[in-house]
């Protein structure tokens, strides 16, 4: 298991665990980041990432990406 922030562009992973406070986990869940869901890294720019999840593209910063374990 590793943080999503460590993934490279083009990597496809299954979310294993979401860490952090309840509000953070709830916010990520509302965006579609839930355990068992597949996420693909579209691109990276520094610590920021563009991700594809549930037919949506979402930008996350490195801090949030560190809380998503794949």
N, C-alpha and C positions, 0 to 999 in steps of 0.2 A: 504494500500500500504506500502511495506517495501523494503529496499535495498536487492538485491540478496545476498549480503554478509552475511545477517542474516539467510539465509536458511540453512537447515541441509542436510546431505547426504541422498539421496533418494527422496528429495522434488522435485515435478514437479510443475512448475509455468508458468503463462503467463506473458510476458513482457508488462508492462503498460506504462512505460515512461523511456526515457534515458536522463540523465542530463549531464551537463558539457559543455565544449567549443565545437565549431563546429568540430574541428579536431578530438576530442575524440569521439564524436557521429558518425562521418563519419567512423572512424577506427572500432568502434564496429559494425556499420551497415555492413561494408565489411566482418566482421567475422560472420555475420548472426544474430546479436543481434538487432532486429527491433521490434517495437511495434506490439503486437498480436502474436508473435512467442512463441512457447512452449519451455521451457528450463528445463532440469533436472540436478540436482546436483549429479554427480557420486561419488565424494569423496572430502574431505577437508584435508588439511595439514597446520595447522596454519591459516594464512590469505589467503593462496592460494587455489584455487578451480579447480577441473576438472569438466567441464560441457559438457552436450550432447545437441546439438542444430542442427537442420537440418541434421541429420545423420552424424554429425561430433563431435569429442571430442576436446574441446578447454580448455587450462589452462588459468586462469585469476588470477591476484593478487587481494588482498582485495580492493585496491584503485579503480580499474576498476569496481569490483563487486558492490561497494558502489554507482556507478553512474547508475546502472541498477535497476529500480524500478519494483517490481512484486506484 
